[in-house]
Amino acid sequence: MKIGNLDIGSKLFLAPMAEVTDSSFRKICKEHGAGITFTQMVSAEGVIKNNFETLRHFSFSRNEKPIGVQVLGNDPEILFDAAKEISKHKPDLIDLNCGCPVEKVCSKNMGSALLDNPGMIGKLVRKMVDGANGVPVSVKIRLGKDKSRINVFDNARAIEDNGGSLIIVHARTRADKYDTEADWNWIGRVKEKVSIPVVGNGSMFSPKDVKAMLDATGCDSAMIARGALGNPFIFSRFNKLMEDGIDPGEPDSATVMKTLLQQINNLENEFGEIVALDKAKKHSIWYFKYHSGVSFLLEKVFSIKNLNDLRQLIQEHADRILHTAADKDEHAIIHKKFQRKVLFWLSEEDSTVAG
Ligand SMILES: Cc1cc2nc3c(=O)[nH]c(=O)nc-3n(C[C@H](O)[C@H](O)[C@H](O)COP(=O)(O)O)c2cc1C
């Protein structure tokens, strides 16, 4: 598949995820064969005001390319200026977020609140294309506000007609948030309606799922979010499946440990010990979620006070479970919990998903 002059073949995209797709994780996913990665969404207003946190969220190094920067906004002039500013950093794609279902975003008429207004989406895309200095512009959309108001074709056409280079279809409605099964059927139908590339997103947790979505829809590529948490291996496994028809399968606990420790080092370099520790604890659970003994790890991990103790715990844990087969019942329970909410170890009230 080509985006502008960039050919990423059929490789998987890593989805934008707030508080997750920082540079440390993007690098790991790239090393494992992700076709393109994304920053988390950043406020267009923050970009033009040089807000420190915003700049931090969208900064990337040259060796992370190809990369997309995702913006959140609803004002054509601000998005024009933001695209212009972002384009100076030479990302491979600038994406407009029209999918975020979080109330605090939608109440400001941004994210998935824009879905109701294809005319406005078209206008925003046109302004971004005008500002982006030749960097291709994409839009990540959902199917519509809810099942009775699916207008994904109108939005797809508005994106294409106004110069958008790519459409990413998250095959759920705004009302679905994250916990229903994505309806891939719509991705295939959008693909038939437009001539720019279409990327499908939603409910893919294994290389087999990705292939099934691509086969069912005929779309150009797939974007994966929760299926990549603690699982950068999904990229290399999928690439191998496409090349040789063979999925090498889940990695053993030694490989998982090695990759996680590498990510923890990346996190420490990027954020320093205190912030890195908090993030590293979440990733540690995600990496080991489908291995035996994750409940034991959960009990221990949140009381850890520094990165070296965390590294030691991870090593001991990986050694302990190296020859222990996963408990099928525990695996099934965690799998269900994880698909319902990302921070599956918290209670329903405590667990929120941004994005
Ligand atoms: C923790 C988390 C953060 C997210 N943040 C963003 C974001 O910043 N921008 C965005 O467009 N989508 C965001 N999303 C949505 C994902 O990109 C993706 O569309 C959604 O999770 C469906 O894909 P999946 O079924 O593979 O998880 C986020 C999802 C999660 C789980």
The ligand as an SDF file (V2000), in Angstrom:
LIG
                    3D

 31 33  0  0  0  0  0  0  0  0999 V2000
   -5.4410    2.9990   25.7550 C   0  0  0  0  0  0  0  0  0  0  0  0
   -6.0270    3.4650   24.4580 C   0  0  0  0  0  0  0  0  0  0  0  0
   -5.7740    4.7460   24.0260 C   0  0  0  0  0  0  0  0  0  0  0  0
   -6.2940    5.1970   22.7920 C   0  0  0  0  0  0  0  0  0  0  0  0
   -5.9660    6.4440   22.3430 N   0  0  0  0  0  0  0  0  0  0  0  0
   -6.3290    6.8180   21.0750 C   0  0  0  0  0  0  0  0  0  0  0  0
   -5.8640    8.0290   20.4880 C   0  0  0  0  0  0  0  0  0  0  0  0
   -5.0830    8.8050   21.0850 O   0  0  0  0  0  0  0  0  0  0  0  0
   -6.3160    8.3290   19.2260 N   0  0  0  0  0  0  0  0  0  0  0  0
   -7.1580    7.5000   18.5170 C   0  0  0  0  0  0  0  0  0  0  0  0
   -7.5170    7.7840   17.3740 O   0  0  0  0  0  0  0  0  0  0  0  0
   -7.5950    6.3480   19.0500 N   0  0  0  0  0  0  0  0  0  0  0  0
   -7.1860    5.9780   20.2970 C   0  0  0  0  0  0  0  0  0  0  0  0
   -7.5850    4.7640   20.7830 N   0  0  0  0  0  0  0  0  0  0  0  0
   -8.4200    3.8710   19.9360 C   0  0  0  0  0  0  0  0  0  0  0  0
   -7.5510    2.8960   19.1440 C   0  0  0  0  0  0  0  0  0  0  0  0
   -6.6630    3.5690   18.2790 O   0  0  0  0  0  0  0  0  0  0  0  0
   -8.4150    1.9060   18.3160 C   0  0  0  0  0  0  0  0  0  0  0  0
   -9.1520    2.6300   17.3720 O   0  0  0  0  0  0  0  0  0  0  0  0
   -9.3960    1.1100   19.1710 C   0  0  0  0  0  0  0  0  0  0  0  0
   -8.7980    0.6470   20.3690 O   0  0  0  0  0  0  0  0  0  0  0  0
   -9.9470   -0.0900   18.3800 C   0  0  0  0  0  0  0  0  0  0  0  0
   -8.9280   -0.9780   18.0150 O   0  0  0  0  0  0  0  0  0  0  0  0
   -8.6960   -2.3780   18.7980 P   0  0  0  0  0  0  0  0  0  0  0  0
  -10.0170   -3.1110   18.7800 O   0  0  0  0  0  0  0  0  0  0  0  0
   -7.5690   -3.0180   18.0020 O   0  0  0  0  0  0  0  0  0  0  0  0
   -8.2860   -2.0330   20.2020 O   0  0  0  0  0  0  0  0  0  0  0  0
   -7.1030    4.3270   22.0180 C   0  0  0  0  0  0  0  0  0  0  0  0
   -7.3660    3.0370   22.4820 C   0  0  0  0  0  0  0  0  0  0  0  0
   -6.8460    2.5960   23.6690 C   0  0  0  0  0  0  0  0  0  0  0  0
   -7.1180    1.1860   24.0870 C   0  0  0  0  0  0  0  0  0  0  0  0
  1  2  1  0
  2  3  1  0
  2 30  2  0
  3  4  2  0
  4  5  1  0
  4 28  1  0
  5  6  2  0
  6  7  1  0
  6 13  1  0
  7  8  2  0
  7  9  1  0
  9 10  1  0
 10 11  2  0
 10 12  1  0
 12 13  2  0
 13 14  1  0
 14 15  1  0
 14 28  1  0
 15 16  1  0
 16 17  1  0
 16 18  1  0
 18 19  1  0
 18 20  1  0
 20 21  1  0
 20 22  1  0
 22 23  1  0
 23 24  1  0
 24 25  2  0
 24 26  1  0
 24 27  1  0
 28 29  2  0
 29 30  1  0
 30 31  1  0
M  END
$$$$
